Amino acid sequence: MKAIVLKEYGIPAVLQEQEVNIPAITETQVLVEMFAASINPADYVLRSGAVKDILPVQLPYILGADLAGVVTKIGNKVTLVKPGDRIMGIPVNNGGAYADFVAVEENALAAIGPTLSIQEAAALPTVGLTAWQALYKYGKLQSGQRILIHAGAGGVGHIAVQLAKQAGAYVIATAREYNHDFVRQLGADEVIDYAINDFTQTISSPVDVVLDMVMDKSTAVLDPTIGETGQKSFSVLKDGGKFLSLVAMAINEYPKIRGIEAQFVHAEPNHDDLVSILQYVQEQKLKVHLGGIYPFTSQGLTEAYQKCEINPKRGKVIIQRKQG
């Protein structure tokens, strides 16, 4: 089968097409024919080599942390889906979607209905789970609370804004001016242009929760410490509030400041959460925005990564192999 693999770290053009074996599946896994996949920040961070000392992978490596497609084979303990079902999910070991066929654990997938496009389904798993678990599992967001969501137009951010609003929260988001109308349409009550304004001076009263996914230029990618944006975020949090970070991996070890609970968020594949996310989509409480669709070729993937690595960002970028 064809896969697009990372043979060496570097710029997007290092990704190359290669013939590889179809993956074998275990009794709890399914084999999925990939129709579409998406790009997440972790993919281009891994590709660049910026975290090779923290999160090493064995090269050649197939990137791609989520996908949508059709089940072709199931393990003998799989009960949730059958061959022919359209599904979305996260590949085994959270990587490997850029291939004709992909192995997925049963607990890391959900069947998708006929009304959801295969492209939208491919965009949802990672950002959907990250936002869902950050707000509801880690943040325990309640109606009436105030939340600050950084990068509100991005992949996780634009999902988190919608979910926070559905929870009844007062939502403040940061985004470049280009994306302000987009973020307001998602449900944000206030939008702050982080490029020209200091959000600490703009927010009128403290917030209960901060969701931070900003990789500051002044800090390393996935730096274990709190970056500049994170540090400033503490100043707008209430005593006893929650600071949720997608980038500061060691933040849980920090001593508490004013009783603030700091938590590194790492989304875990979970079938029930994926089903809940799809239910929100079906009920039109949640919509994923597609920021671009590119073909499943090495050139298409290179262009998709280049699109993802420029500002301003909006939603998710998709790799499409097949209509479905």
N, C-alpha and C positions, 0 to 999 in steps of 0.2 A: 504494500500500500504506500501511498505518498504521504510524507510528512514534511513539515518545514521546521528545520532543526537549528539550534544554536550550537555551532561548532567551536566558536571562540567568542569571548566577550568583546563588546564594542558597539559601534553605531548600528542603526537598524539594518544596514546593508549586509551585515554578517550573517543574517538568516538565509538559509539555503534549502532548496528542495532536495529530498533524499528518499530513496526506497527503504522502508523498514518493515519488520515483521508485524503482522496484526497481533495485538496484545492478547495473551491468554487471560481468561477470567477465572476467578475463584467461585466457590459455591454461593457467595453473597454479593457477587458483582453481575453487572450486565455489560454487554458489548453494544455500543451505540455507533451507528453510522452518523458521523458529524455532518450536519447541514450548515450550521453557522456557529461561530465562536466570537468572543469579544476580547478586548484588550483592557487590562487593569494596570494601575500603577506598579504593582508588584512585578508584572511581566517585564516592563521596561527597566525597572530597577535591577532585576536579575540579569537581564540581557546586557546591561551596561558594565556589569562586573563590580558595581559600587559596593555590593554587600557580599562579595565572594568569600570574605574572611568570616562573616557572620552567618550567612546562609549559603554554604557551598552546595553546588550541584555538580553531578558527574556529566561532563561533556562527552559526546554530543547530547543535548538535552532538548526536549520538546516543550516549549512554553504553552501558555494558554490555560487559564484557571477556571473557565466556565464555557459551556456549550449548550446547544440544542440540536436535537436530531431524532432518529428513529431507532428503537431497540431492534437488534438483529438476533441476539442470543442472550439467554439468561442462565445464571447459576441455579443449581438444584434446590437452593434454599430461598430463592427470590420469590416473593408472593405479591409485591405491589404493582408490578408491570409485567407485560408479556410482549413477545416479538410483534413488531408492527406499531406499538404505541409511540406517540410523539412525546418526548420528554425534554426537560431541561435539567442540568445538573453540574456538578463539580467533579472533574476527573480524579482518579486515584492519585493520592499524594499531592493534590492541588496543582497539578501540572500535566500537560500533555494533550490539550484540546486541538492543537494545530496538526491534525492528522485525519485521514479518511475514516478510521475507526478508533474508538476510544473506550477504555474500561472505566466504569463508574460504579462505586459502591451503591447498593440499593438505598441506604440511608442518606445518600448525598444527591438524590434526584427526586423529581416529582413529575407526574404526567401532566401535560398541558392540554387544554381544551381547544376546540376547533377555531375559536374566535381570536386567539392570540397568535400573532405572526411568529414564524420561526426566528426572525431577526430580533424581535422584542424579547422572546424567550431566552435567546442566547445572551442578551444583555443583563438579565436579571439576577442570576444566582449569587454571584459574589457580592455585588453592591447591595442587593436586596437583603441578604443574610447579614452583611456587615451593619447596615443601617438598622435593621430590625433588632438584632441582638444588642447593638450598642444602646439604643434608646429604651428597649423594653426589658432586656435581661440585665445589663450593666447599669444603665441610667435610671431604670424604673420610673420613667417619665410619667407624670400625673397631670390630669386636666388642671388648668390654671397656673401651672408652673411656667417660668420663663427660661428659654433655652437659646444659647448662641451657637449657631452652626457655621463653622468656617468653611470656605469654598463651597458655598451653597449651590453653585451651578454645575459642579463636577459630578462624577459618577455616583459616589456614595452620597455626596451632599444633596443632590437634587431629589434623591429618594428619601433621605432623612428629613428634609424640609416637609415633604408631603406627609410622612408618617407622624412627625411631631404635630403637625396641624390636625391630623385625624385624632390624635390623642388629646386634643383640646388645649395644647400649649400655646403660649405667646412666642412666636418664632422670630428671632433676629438672625439674619444671615449676612455673611460677608461675600462679596462678589465684585468683579470689575464692572464698571458702569455699563458696558456693552450687554451684560447679562441681567441688569436690574429688572427689566420688565419680565423676563423669563422667570426669575426667581419669585417675583411677586405673584405671577400667575400660578406658581406651584403652591402658594399659600403663605409666603413669608409676610409678616406684619411690618417688619422693617428690613431694609437692605442697606448695607454700608459698603462703600467703595474702599476696599482695603489698600488700593494703590495710592490713594491721595489723602485718606483720612485715618487718623488713629482711633481705632474702635473703642479704646479705653476712654477716650474723651467724648465719644458720640453716644454711647449707651447711657441712658438717663438714670437707670436704677439697676442694682445687681441682679444677676441671673441665677437660677437654680442649677443649671446644667450647661456645660460647654462640651461640644464635640469638635475636636481638633484633628485635622488631617493634613496640616500644612507642613511641608518639608522645607524649612527655611534655608535660604542660600548660605546662611552663616553657620549652619550645622551640617553634619554628615547625613546622608540619606539613611533613614531608619536609625538615627542616632539614639543610643540608649538614654540620653539625657533629654531634658525639656528644651526645645528651641525657643527662639525669641517670641514667637506668637503664643506658644504655650505659657511661657512665663508671664506675659502680659495678660493672658486670659485669667490667671488667678486673681488679678486685681478687680475683675468685674464679677467674680463669683461671690455668692453669699457665704457666710460662715456655715459650714456643714454641707456645702454644695457638692456637686460631682463634676470632676474633670475627666473626660474620656478622650484618650489619645489613640490614634491609629499609627503613630510614628515613633513615640518614645517607649521603647520596649521595656526599659527597666523602671518605669515610673512607679510601679506598684511598690518598689522598695524605698521610695522617698518618704521621709518623715512627714506626717500630716501638718498642713499649714491651715490654721483657723478651722480645724476639723474637716477640711475638704478631703473627700475621698477621691484619690487619683487612681485611674485604672487604665491599663493598656488593653485595648480591644482587639481580640483575634477571633474572627468569626469561625464557628465550627459548622461543618456540613450537617444539616439536620432536615430530615424529610418533613416533619411536622411544620417546621418554620417555613419551608419552601411552599408547602400547601397553603399556609396562612397568607403568605405573600401573594400567591396566585389568586386566592379568594378576594383579597383587596383589589387586585387588578380587575377581576371579573365584576366586582361591585362598583367599578370606576372610582375607587378611592385612591388609586395609585396608578401612575403611568410612567413608563420608562421612556426617556427621550433618546433617540438615536442621533448621534452627532456626525455620522458618516458610515457608509457601507463600502467595503473594498473586496476585491476578488481574492480567492484562496490561491494565491501564487506568491512566490518570494518577492516579486515587485509590489504586488498588492499589499502584502504584509509590511514591507518597508515603508510604503506611503502611509499606511494606517498608523504605524508607530510615529512617523514624523508628524502626523496630524495631532496625535495625542500629546506630543512633547512641546507643543507651542501653546501660548495663551492668547486669548481667553478660551478656557475649556467650557464645553456644554454637553452634559449627558455622556453617553457611551459610544465608542467606535466599534463597528462590527466587521468581522471577516465572514464572507458568505461563500460557501462551497456549492450549495445546491438549494433550489427552491423547495419549500415544503409546507 
